[in-house]
Amino acid sequence: MIQMRLREWGAFWLLGAIWGSSFLWIKIAVAEIGPVTLAAYRLLFGLLGLLPLAWMTGQAIPRDRSLLVRFLGLAVLNTALPFALISWGEIRIASGLAAILNGSTPLFTLIIAHFWLRDEKITPRRAAGLALGFVGVVVLMSRDLRAPAALESTWGQAAVLAASCSYAVAATFARAALRGQPVVVQATASVLMADAVLWLAVPVAEWPPRLPHLPGTWLALGWLGLLGSCVAYLLYYYLINAWGATRATIVTYVFPIFGLFLGVAALREPLTAQLIAGTLLIVTGIATATRVSTART
């Protein structure tokens, strides 16, 4: 039991570090290529790790039509849509701010899981945490909401929040509709289908598509694919199966830590009092809202 808990918490912190630092690499890559193209290349690199792993473990994607439809839904909600939205948003906002806003995912998960899953209902404590977290979101967006010239930034923040909602729906959906499916199968099927969807969308959304040329862009895409998509999704579905939808998404606690630090240190993004206050409110809200959930074993 202790060994299992250590394994789960090790997966938790590793996933938080990988995804938390992804916002930096997205910011680097989106400076040269479009957001949909970025997401498509990212998943292509991810498949370079996932497909050989699925083959070596003998875990083929099921051919059951109803199951494939569910995998397609997961691919769109948990991968294709949020990846494109976050990349689009980071054209308009700092990587650290994107990490903080994406950290609101557990708040949306609580709301959705309340109506979808019988064992994850909103309690008074969770309601208080939700309120506190959403106050933090308002604090982060309040300056841009008052400044007409900053409309682009507001749209960027809205895109990242929409991605958080999509992640929340996907986490709840994965637990309800795909329970019992092997982690490698969930990760490989969702990434493969999401990549197909994105490549179909590239000619429509970004024609003519801009191909990456800079070494830094290729490095970012490789990192985002092999670690941010391959390794990260294996860890994420492992945590969903082990902990449940709401508890698994508290990995976004760690996003602001890595996202803010790397944004300030590597990209020299500003660290303002508003940013710190909003972050503290969101993290405190999530901690309050998920306290009961994280106490379970």
C-alpha positions in Angstrom: 0.0 0.0 0.0 2.8 2.4 0.9 4.7 1.6 -2.2 1.5 2.2 -4.3 1.0 5.6 -2.7 4.6 6.6 -3.3 4.3 5.5 -7.0 1.1 7.6 -7.3 2.6 10.7 -5.7 5.8 10.3 -7.8 3.6 10.2 -10.9 1.7 13.3 -9.6 4.9 15.4 -9.2 6.5 14.3 -12.4 3.3 15.1 -14.3 3.1 18.5 -12.7 6.7 19.3 -13.6 6.2 18.2 -17.2 2.9 19.9 -17.9 3.8 22.9 -15.8 6.9 23.6 -17.9 5.0 23.0 -21.2 3.7 26.5 -21.2 7.3 27.8 -21.7 7.8 25.5 -24.7 4.5 26.4 -26.2 5.4 30.1 -26.0 8.7 29.4 -27.8 7.1 27.3 -30.6 4.0 29.5 -31.2 6.4 32.4 -32.0 7.1 30.7 -35.3 4.2 28.4 -36.2 0.4 28.6 -35.8 -1.3 27.1 -32.8 -3.1 24.3 -34.6 0.0 23.3 -36.5 1.9 23.4 -33.2 -0.6 21.1 -31.5 -0.5 18.7 -34.5 3.3 18.5 -34.6 3.4 18.0 -30.8 1.1 15.0 -31.0 3.0 13.6 -33.9 6.1 13.6 -31.7 4.1 12.0 -28.9 3.1 9.2 -31.2 6.7 8.4 -31.8 6.8 7.3 -28.2 3.3 5.9 -27.7 3.0 3.7 -30.8 6.2 1.6 -30.1 5.1 1.3 -26.4 1.7 0.0 -27.4 3.3 -2.5 -29.8 5.9 -3.7 -27.3 3.2 -4.2 -24.6 0.8 -5.9 -27.0 -2.0 -3.4 -26.2 -3.8 -2.8 -29.5 -6.6 -0.1 -29.9 -10.0 -1.9 -29.6 -12.1 -2.2 -32.7 -15.4 -1.9 -30.9 -17.3 0.9 -32.6 -18.9 2.4 -29.5 -15.6 2.3 -27.7 -13.9 4.0 -30.6 -16.5 6.8 -30.6 -15.8 7.3 -26.9 -12.1 7.5 -27.6 -12.7 10.1 -30.3 -14.7 12.2 -27.8 -11.8 11.9 -25.4 -9.3 12.8 -28.1 -11.1 16.0 -29.0 -11.9 17.1 -25.4 -8.7 16.2 -23.7 -6.2 16.7 -26.4 -7.0 18.4 -29.7 -9.2 21.2 -28.5 -7.3 22.3 -25.3 -3.9 22.0 -27.0 -5.0 24.3 -29.8 -6.8 26.7 -27.4 -3.8 27.1 -25.1 -1.4 27.6 -28.0 -3.7 30.2 -29.5 -4.1 31.9 -26.1 -0.3 32.1 -25.5 0.0 34.2 -28.6 -1.8 36.8 -26.6 -0.8 36.3 -23.0 2.3 35.3 -21.0 3.2 31.7 -20.5 3.0 32.1 -16.7 -0.5 33.5 -16.8 -1.6 30.7 -19.1 -0.2 28.2 -16.5 -2.2 29.9 -13.7 -5.4 30.0 -15.6 -5.1 26.4 -16.7 -4.7 25.6 -13.0 -8.4 26.3 -12.6 -9.2 22.9 -14.2 -10.1 21.2 -10.9 -12.7 23.9 -10.2 -14.5 23.2 -13.5 -14.1 19.4 -12.8 -15.9 19.7 -9.5 -18.9 21.3 -11.1 -19.1 18.8 -14.0 -18.4 15.8 -11.9 -21.2 16.9 -9.5 -23.8 16.3 -12.2 -22.1 13.4 -13.9 -20.5 11.2 -11.2 -22.4 9.8 -8.2 -19.4 9.8 -5.9 -18.1 13.3 -6.5 -20.7 15.8 -5.3 -20.3 19.4 -4.3 -20.3 19.9 -0.5 -20.4 23.2 1.3 -16.6 23.1 1.7 -16.2 22.5 -2.0 -18.6 25.3 -2.9 -16.5 27.7 -0.8 -13.4 26.6 -2.6 -15.1 27.0 -5.9 -16.1 30.6 -5.0 -12.6 31.5 -3.8 -11.0 30.0 -6.9 -13.2 31.9 -9.3 -12.6 35.1 -7.5 -8.9 34.5 -8.3 -9.8 34.1 -11.9 -11.7 37.4 -11.8 -8.7 39.1 -10.2 -6.4 37.9 -12.9 -8.7 39.1 -15.7 -10.0 42.3 -14.0 -7.3 44.6 -15.4 -7.8 43.5 -19.0 -11.6 43.7 -18.6 -11.2 47.4 -17.7 -8.8 48.2 -20.6 -10.3 48.2 -24.1 -6.8 48.2 -25.6 -6.1 44.9 -23.9 -9.0 43.0 -25.6 -6.5 40.6 -27.3 -5.2 39.6 -23.8 -8.7 39.0 -22.6 -9.5 36.7 -25.5 -6.2 34.9 -24.8 -7.2 34.3 -21.2 -10.7 33.2 -22.2 -9.2 30.6 -24.6 -7.1 29.1 -21.8 -10.1 29.0 -19.5 -12.1 27.3 -22.3 -9.2 24.7 -22.5 -9.5 24.2 -18.7 -13.3 23.5 -19.1 -12.5 21.0 -21.9 -9.9 19.2 -19.7 -12.5 19.0 -16.9 -15.2 17.5 -19.1 -12.6 15.0 -20.5 -11.4 13.9 -17.0 -14.9 13.2 -15.9 -15.8 11.5 -19.2 -12.7 9.3 -19.1 -13.6 8.0 -15.7 -17.3 7.5 -16.5 -17.0 6.1 -20.0 -13.5 4.5 -20.2 -13.0 2.9 -16.8 -11.1 -0.4 -17.1 -9.3 0.5 -20.3 -5.5 0.1 -20.0 -3.6 3.3 -19.6 -1.4 2.8 -22.7 -4.6 2.2 -24.8 -6.3 5.3 -23.5 -3.2 7.5 -24.1 -2.4 6.0 -27.6 -5.9 6.0 -28.9 -6.7 9.6 -27.8 -3.4 11.0 -29.0 -3.6 9.2 -32.4 -7.2 10.4 -33.0 -6.5 13.9 -31.8 -3.6 14.2 -34.1 -5.7 13.1 -37.1 -8.3 15.7 -36.2 -5.7 18.5 -35.9 -4.0 17.7 -39.2 -7.4 17.8 -40.9 -8.0 21.2 -39.3 -4.6 22.7 -40.2 -5.5 23.5 -43.9 -8.8 25.1 -42.7 -7.5 27.1 -39.7 -4.0 28.0 -40.9 -3.6 28.1 -44.7 -0.9 28.2 -45.8 0.6 26.4 -42.8 3.9 27.7 -41.5 6.5 24.9 -41.2 9.0 25.1 -38.3 12.6 26.0 -39.3 14.3 27.3 -36.1 16.1 24.7 -33.9 14.4 26.1 -30.8 11.0 25.4 -32.3 12.0 21.8 -33.2 13.4 21.4 -29.6 10.1 22.7 -28.2 8.0 20.4 -30.4 10.1 17.4 -29.5 9.9 18.1 -25.8 6.2 18.8 -25.9 5.6 15.6 -27.8 7.8 13.0 -26.2 7.4 14.3 -22.6 4.4 16.6 -22.7 2.2 14.2 -24.7 3.6 10.7 -24.5 5.0 10.4 -20.9 2.5 13.0 -19.5 -0.6 11.2 -20.8 0.5 7.9 -19.5 0.9 9.4 -16.1 -2.4 11.3 -16.3 -4.6 8.4 -17.2 -2.8 6.3 -14.5 -3.8 9.0 -11.9 -7.4 9.2 -13.2 -7.7 5.4 -12.8 -6.0 5.4 -9.4 -7.4 8.6 -7.8 -10.6 9.6 -9.7 -11.4 12.6 -11.9 -11.3 15.4 -9.4 -8.3 14.3 -7.5 -6.3 13.6 -10.6 -6.8 17.1 -11.9 -5.3 18.7 -8.7 -2.0 18.1 -10.5 -2.7 21.6 -11.8 -1.7 22.8 -8.3 1.9 22.6 -9.6 1.3 24.4 -12.9 1.6 28.0 -11.5 4.8 27.1 -9.7 6.6 25.8 -12.7 4.9 28.1 -15.2 5.5 31.3 -13.3 9.1 30.5 -12.4 10.1 29.5 -16.0 8.2 32.4 -17.5 10.0 34.9 -15.3 13.4 33.2 -15.4 13.6 32.2 -19.1 11.3 34.7 -20.8 11.6 37.6 -18.4 7.8 37.9 -18.1 6.6 40.4 -15.4 5.6 39.2 -12.0 2.9 41.6 -10.6 1.0 41.8 -7.4 -2.2 41.0 -9.3 -0.6 37.9 -10.7 0.5 36.7 -7.3 -2.9 37.5 -5.6 -4.8 35.7 -8.3 -2.6 32.7 -8.1 -2.9 32.4 -4.3 -6.7 32.7 -4.5 -7.0 30.0 -7.2 -4.6 27.6 -5.4 -6.3 28.2 -2.0 -9.7 27.6 -3.6 -8.6 24.4 -5.2 -7.0 23.2 -1.9 -10.2 24.0 -0.1 -12.5 22.4 -2.7 -10.5 19.2 -3.0 -9.5 18.7 0.6 -12.1 16.0 1.3 -11.2 14.2 -2.0 -7.5 14.2 -1.4 -7.9 12.7 2.1 -9.2 9.4 0.5 -6.9 6.4 0.0 
